[in-house]
Amino acid sequence: MISSLSVFPLIDRCGRKPLLIIGEIGMGVFLVLIGLFQGPLDLDYPLLHLTCTLMFIIFFEMSLGPIVWVYCSEVLYAKGMGLSTAANWTSSFIAVLLYPYM
C-alpha cells in the first residue's frame, strides 16, 4: 500500500512511461529469478523466494498497479472508464474461477 501511494507524486515529476518501464523491468527480473530458483537452480531457500515475490509486488504497486488507472481516467470519459473497470473486474473474476482448473 505504501508503494502504491508513494508513486503518485512521482507520476508528474518523472513521467508515466519511465515509471512503467522501470516497473516492468523490475517485475520481469524478479519473475525470472523466481523461475530460476525453483527450476534449474533448485534452491530451497524460502526467504529468497519470499524476497523475490515481495520485490515483484513492490514493483507492480509502483508501476502497473496505479499508473494504468491514471491512464484510464485521463484518456476515457465516464462511460469508457466504467466499461474498462467492468472488463477488468470480469476478467479477474474469470481468472480466479479458472485458476484451480489450470
VEXKE-298189 format. One line per field, with one value per residue: y negated, x negated, z negated of N, C-alpha, C in turn. Coordinates in nm, 2 decimals. Each point is the difference from the previous one (the first is absolute). Layout:
N
n_north: [Y, ...]
n_east: [X, ...]
n_up: [Z, ...]
ca_north: [Y, ...]
ca_east: [X, ...]
ca_up: [Z, ...]
c_north: [Y, ...]
c_east: [X, ...]
c_up: [Z, ...]
END
This chain:
102
n_north: [0.12, 0.00, 0.11, 0.04, -0.04, 0.06, 0.06, -0.04, -0.04, 0.12, 0.02, -0.11, 0.04, 0.13, 0.00, 0.02, -0.03, -0.09, -0.04, 0.01, -0.05, -0.08, -0.02, -0.01, -0.08, -0.07, 0.00, -0.03, -0.08, -0.05, -0.01, -0.05, -0.08, -0.03, -0.01, -0.08, -0.06, 0.01, -0.04, -0.05, -0.11, 0.02, -0.13, 0.06, -0.13, 0.03, -0.05, 0.06, 0.10, -0.02, -0.02, 0.09, 0.07, -0.04, 0.02, 0.11, 0.02, -0.04, 0.07, 0.10, -0.02, -0.01, 0.10, 0.12, 0.02, -0.11, 0.02, 0.12, -0.01, -0.06, 0.08, 0.10, -0.06, -0.01, 0.12, 0.07, -0.01, -0.04, 0.00, -0.06, -0.08, -0.01, -0.01, -0.08, -0.06, 0.00, -0.03, -0.09, -0.04, 0.00, -0.06, -0.08, -0.02, 0.00, -0.08, -0.06, 0.00, -0.03, -0.07, 0.05, -0.03, -0.10]
n_east: [-0.08, -0.10, -0.05, 0.13, 0.00, -0.11, 0.07, 0.11, -0.08, -0.04, 0.13, 0.03, -0.08, 0.01, 0.13, 0.11, -0.05, -0.09, 0.11, 0.08, -0.09, -0.03, 0.13, 0.02, -0.11, 0.03, 0.12, -0.05, -0.09, 0.09, 0.08, -0.10, -0.03, 0.13, 0.01, -0.11, 0.05, 0.12, -0.06, -0.08, 0.00, 0.13, 0.00, -0.02, 0.01, 0.09, -0.10, -0.07, 0.09, 0.01, -0.13, -0.02, 0.09, -0.05, -0.12, 0.05, 0.06, -0.12, -0.07, 0.09, 0.00, -0.12, 0.05, 0.01, -0.01, -0.06, -0.11, 0.04, 0.03, -0.12, -0.06, 0.07, -0.02, -0.12, 0.00, 0.06, 0.12, 0.10, 0.07, -0.10, -0.01, 0.14, -0.01, -0.11, 0.07, 0.11, -0.07, -0.06, 0.11, 0.06, -0.11, -0.01, 0.13, -0.01, -0.10, 0.07, 0.10, -0.08, -0.05, 0.09, 0.07, -0.08]
n_up: [0.00, -0.08, 0.07, -0.02, -0.12, -0.01, 0.10, -0.06, -0.09, 0.02, 0.02, -0.07, -0.10, 0.00, 0.00, 0.07, 0.12, -0.05, -0.08, 0.11, 0.07, -0.10, -0.02, 0.13, 0.01, -0.11, 0.04, 0.12, -0.05, -0.09, 0.11, 0.07, -0.10, -0.02, 0.13, -0.01, -0.11, 0.06, 0.12, 0.09, -0.08, -0.01, -0.03, -0.12, 0.03, -0.09, -0.08, 0.08, -0.01, -0.13, 0.00, 0.09, -0.07, -0.11, 0.06, 0.05, -0.12, -0.06, 0.09, -0.02, -0.13, 0.05, 0.08, 0.03, -0.13, -0.05, 0.08, 0.01, -0.13, -0.02, 0.08, -0.06, -0.12, 0.05, 0.05, -0.08, 0.05, -0.06, 0.12, 0.06, -0.10, 0.01, 0.14, -0.01, -0.09, 0.07, 0.11, -0.07, -0.06, 0.11, 0.06, -0.10, 0.00, 0.13, -0.01, -0.10, 0.07, 0.10, -0.10, -0.09, 0.11, -0.01]
ca_north: [-0.12, -0.12, -0.02, -0.05, -0.14, -0.08, -0.02, -0.11, -0.12, 0.03, 0.01, -0.13, -0.04, 0.08, 0.04, 0.13, 0.10, 0.05, 0.08, 0.12, 0.08, 0.04, 0.10, 0.12, 0.07, 0.06, 0.11, 0.11, 0.05, 0.08, 0.12, 0.09, 0.05, 0.10, 0.12, 0.07, 0.06, 0.11, 0.09, 0.05, 0.00, 0.08, -0.04, 0.01, -0.11, -0.06, -0.15, -0.05, 0.00, -0.10, -0.13, -0.02, -0.02, -0.13, -0.10, 0.00, -0.07, -0.14, -0.06, -0.01, -0.10, -0.13, -0.03, 0.05, -0.01, -0.13, -0.09, 0.04, -0.06, -0.14, -0.01, 0.02, -0.12, -0.12, 0.02, 0.04, -0.07, 0.07, 0.13, 0.08, 0.04, 0.10, 0.12, 0.06, 0.06, 0.12, 0.10, 0.05, 0.09, 0.12, 0.09, 0.05, 0.10, 0.12, 0.06, 0.06, 0.12, 0.10, 0.03, 0.14, 0.10, -0.01]
ca_east: [0.08, -0.09, -0.06, 0.10, 0.03, -0.13, -0.03, 0.08, -0.08, -0.10, 0.06, -0.01, -0.14, -0.09, 0.07, 0.06, -0.07, -0.12, 0.04, 0.05, -0.11, -0.08, 0.08, 0.01, -0.13, -0.02, 0.09, -0.06, -0.12, 0.03, 0.07, -0.11, -0.07, 0.08, 0.00, -0.13, -0.02, 0.08, -0.02, -0.13, -0.09, 0.06, -0.04, 0.10, -0.01, 0.13, -0.01, -0.04, 0.12, 0.09, -0.05, 0.03, 0.14, 0.03, -0.05, 0.10, 0.12, -0.03, -0.01, 0.13, 0.07, -0.06, 0.01, 0.12, 0.12, 0.07, -0.01, 0.10, 0.13, -0.01, 0.02, 0.14, 0.08, -0.03, 0.03, 0.14, 0.11, 0.06, 0.05, -0.12, -0.07, 0.08, -0.01, -0.13, 0.00, 0.08, -0.08, -0.11, 0.06, 0.05, -0.11, -0.06, 0.09, -0.01, -0.13, 0.01, 0.09, -0.07, -0.14, -0.02, 0.01, -0.11]
ca_up: [0.00, 0.00, 0.13, 0.09, -0.03, 0.02, 0.14, 0.05, 0.02, 0.10, 0.13, 0.07, 0.00, 0.08, 0.12, -0.01, 0.08, -0.07, -0.11, 0.05, 0.05, -0.11, -0.07, 0.07, 0.00, -0.13, -0.01, 0.08, -0.07, -0.11, 0.04, 0.06, -0.12, -0.06, 0.09, -0.01, -0.13, -0.01, 0.11, 0.02, -0.11, -0.10, -0.14, -0.10, -0.09, 0.00, -0.01, 0.14, 0.08, -0.05, 0.03, 0.14, 0.01, -0.06, 0.09, 0.11, -0.04, -0.02, 0.14, 0.05, -0.06, 0.03, 0.14, 0.07, -0.08, 0.00, 0.12, 0.10, -0.04, 0.04, 0.14, 0.04, -0.04, 0.08, 0.14, 0.02, -0.07, -0.11, 0.04, 0.04, -0.13, -0.06, 0.08, -0.03, -0.14, 0.00, 0.07, -0.09, -0.11, 0.06, 0.04, -0.13, -0.05, 0.08, -0.03, -0.13, 0.02, 0.08, -0.05, -0.05, 0.11, 0.10]
c_north: [-0.12, -0.03, -0.05, -0.15, -0.09, -0.03, -0.12, -0.13, 0.02, 0.00, -0.13, -0.05, 0.08, 0.04, 0.15, 0.11, 0.06, 0.09, 0.13, 0.09, 0.05, 0.11, 0.14, 0.08, 0.06, 0.12, 0.12, 0.06, 0.10, 0.13, 0.10, 0.07, 0.11, 0.13, 0.07, 0.07, 0.12, 0.11, 0.05, 0.00, 0.08, -0.04, 0.00, -0.10, -0.08, -0.15, -0.06, 0.00, -0.11, -0.14, -0.03, -0.03, -0.14, -0.11, -0.01, -0.08, -0.15, -0.07, -0.01, -0.12, -0.14, -0.03, 0.04, -0.02, -0.13, -0.08, 0.04, -0.07, -0.15, -0.02, 0.01, -0.12, -0.12, 0.02, 0.02, -0.09, 0.09, 0.14, 0.10, 0.05, 0.11, 0.13, 0.07, 0.06, 0.13, 0.11, 0.05, 0.09, 0.13, 0.10, 0.05, 0.11, 0.13, 0.07, 0.07, 0.13, 0.11, 0.04, 0.14, 0.11, -0.01, 0.10]
c_east: [-0.09, -0.06, 0.10, 0.03, -0.13, -0.02, 0.07, -0.08, -0.11, 0.05, -0.02, -0.15, -0.08, 0.07, 0.05, -0.08, -0.12, 0.03, 0.05, -0.12, -0.09, 0.08, 0.01, -0.14, -0.02, 0.09, -0.05, -0.12, 0.04, 0.08, -0.10, -0.08, 0.08, 0.00, -0.13, -0.02, 0.08, -0.02, -0.14, -0.10, 0.05, -0.05, 0.12, -0.02, 0.13, -0.01, -0.04, 0.12, 0.09, -0.05, 0.02, 0.15, 0.04, -0.06, 0.08, 0.12, -0.03, -0.02, 0.14, 0.07, -0.06, 0.02, 0.14, 0.13, 0.07, -0.01, 0.10, 0.13, -0.01, 0.01, 0.15, 0.08, -0.04, 0.05, 0.15, 0.10, 0.06, 0.05, -0.11, -0.07, 0.08, -0.01, -0.14, -0.01, 0.08, -0.08, -0.11, 0.05, 0.05, -0.11, -0.07, 0.09, -0.01, -0.14, 0.00, 0.08, -0.08, -0.13, -0.01, 0.00, -0.12, -0.11]
c_up: [0.00, 0.13, 0.11, -0.02, 0.03, 0.14, 0.05, 0.01, 0.11, 0.14, 0.08, 0.01, 0.10, 0.14, -0.01, 0.07, -0.07, -0.12, 0.04, 0.05, -0.12, -0.08, 0.08, 0.01, -0.14, -0.02, 0.08, -0.06, -0.11, 0.03, 0.06, -0.12, -0.07, 0.08, 0.00, -0.13, -0.02, 0.10, 0.01, -0.12, -0.12, -0.14, -0.09, -0.11, -0.01, -0.01, 0.13, 0.09, -0.05, 0.03, 0.15, 0.03, -0.05, 0.09, 0.13, -0.03, -0.01, 0.14, 0.07, -0.06, 0.03, 0.15, 0.06, -0.08, 0.01, 0.13, 0.11, -0.03, 0.03, 0.15, 0.04, -0.04, 0.09, 0.15, 0.02, -0.07, -0.10, 0.04, 0.04, -0.12, -0.07, 0.07, -0.02, -0.14, 0.00, 0.07, -0.09, -0.11, 0.06, 0.04, -0.13, -0.06, 0.08, -0.03, -0.14, 0.01, 0.07, -0.06, -0.05, 0.11, 0.10, -0.03]
END
